[in-house]
Amino acid sequence: MIKKFIKLNLAIMLTMTAGCGTDSAGKAEKQEFIPKTKAFKDDFTSEFIKSPDETEDGYYTFVSKTKGYTMLFPVNATISSAAHDYQEDYFETYNFGESVDEENLSRYFTVTYEDKPSTRDIKFNLELLTEHTGYESEFKEIRAGDNVIYYGKSNKELTHNETNKKVMFYGYFGYIQSQKDQEGLHFFYQTTCKKADKPCKINEQVEEERALLMMKSIQF
């Protein structure tokens, strides 16, 4: 009787041990699956990422806190929690940045989303875009699914904040308006040398393609 009891206890302990081993392996596998990208390593930024799987090479899918839209988001960019603000489901604004140290590049983005009747006023929104960027030329209209992108770009020589040296800033911006409802989004993208006292090569075509890729990816 005692032998049977001991055997039964041993069997239960072995079962429990096997179960614990499987659970630990599962957790380890789950932890290994988390990407080591800057976007996922940053706790605040990772809240916006739909999945650890890249939607396109080098990009995740970003989901707005308002749940009003999604867009592509660079895997090594991080969102500033101090500069993020949203109101219920109709307004959100935030900044995010990306550094490419080996190329001495710095990329900076500002996005503002609104779901209000005023988004239908194209003239008003393009005036806001002009005021923010100093752009004085005609905006190019680009159709992207159910959206229209009013797009512009400009290059400026500005003073670098850290070194006070003159450096070129390359800007790409647009107002993206939904053709199905009253949602709209202002998108600003600027790139420059991260350190003004060191050289950097900015491929304007590549930077413009990146900006347009992100703008065209927006889905309301």
Buried (B, 14 or more C-beta within 10 A) or exposed (E): EEEEEEEEEEEEEEEEEEEEEEEEEEEEEEEEEEBEBBBBEBEEBBEBBEEBEBBEEBBBBBBBBBEBBBBBBBBBBBBEEEEBEBEEEBBBBBBBBBBEEEEBBBBBBBBBBBBEEEBBBBEEBBEBBBEEBEBEEEBEEBEBEEBBBBBBBBEEEEEBEEEEEEBBBBBBBBBBBBEEEBBBBBBBBBBBBBBBEEEBEBEEEEBBEBBBBBBBBBBB
